[in-house]
């Protein structure tokens, strides 16, 4: 077996939904569909503006015009040109804001910023009308632009992040070739009909006033007008997938509040769809909601049972992740690792496990009984999660000497994340006790600290975590030495 064929055995499904299905949409999509996709992209891009209005800090996210460039022609075909002009000015305003945000806001910059924000709000409002999005939803989207109140720990603006699934497309390709399974497509190639359901039908859905909501998709790919089965204050339903997903959403919120002092961690309400599709072998966070498949029962069991998978997927929506990380190469592998780390910590905290009691497996119980493996990934022993005739051999390295250079899996983001995963485990092992108390705190301090920037590599992250340990616990403290030793053990320099 070619090891590169399964180089991304457990990886992301790929790119942002706002960039999906462009060529098809040009010929098939209605103005309503086009407006919804552009609305999704523009509001996602505008999140940084909202944050700046509340905090005075510009987080410099990667701004995208892909949906507008692909689908704007549909808006341009409308009888009146007013809509096209409004949205075009909104995108132009978005490009201006980063320059206005640099340095202090002078008497000249302030009115220019106000004009740019107005253009953005007008564009979003116009798109909402075309897309048939309720005025209440649009008003809720626009409210954070005002920036009239100082931010608090409880009211920090949160930003949806279109992110990746748990199971790699390469693995699904392999399963399809071997057993002719139905193949879920990556978000970058998703059909327009399904894309509209995932991205925009949520805007129409009737939702209870709750922070955590779970819907049953009933083995369908449509999530339109589903009835919520469980939300805050409702008792267990007796459906394991529904109840597991709900408890998982609550566990993420609880961890953020009780351990990190952050609530909410991601966009509220947290929404999950269970029983999605037929034999759907994946779990993914599409930027707005969590989608959980039941698996096929032959290779994968239901994804809702894995709390670390739920936590890791939602972690893509944490603002620091959204604004500081891309999804390619060594930098992307660090992104994947942080989702694994905090997904694992959410599981351990919820179960009350010590470092010694935890299994350090991602997706324990997910592999079906006929598969020779323990889980999707092992943080304690990367490369040892499975060795199976269908899945192949776990390709994750545990040391930089074995870093996998590949064009697959966006440069091996879910292969090489085994290296920083192993480093975190070693820190936790050396410190003992509860991993979230010291090891997790060091990683969180680094993620939320002043040193964060785009494009970080493993060595950069090693330096930041060592600096965080030194700052919090002191130079040459047990914690500081544990971080330095762990990175040294995986072949990454971390001098600090």
Helices and strands as residue ranges (DSSP letters): G 3-6, G 17-19, H 22-28, H 31-55, H 66-76, H 82-101, H 107-131, H 135-143, H 169-179, G 187-189, H 192-199, H 201-204, E 212-216, E 228-231, H 240-255, I 256-260, E 270-274, E 283-285, E 290-292, G 303-305, H 307-315, H 319-324, H 329-351, E 361-362, E 377-378, E 387-388, E 392-393, G 400-402, H 409-412, H 417-431, H 439-448, H 458-473, H 478-489
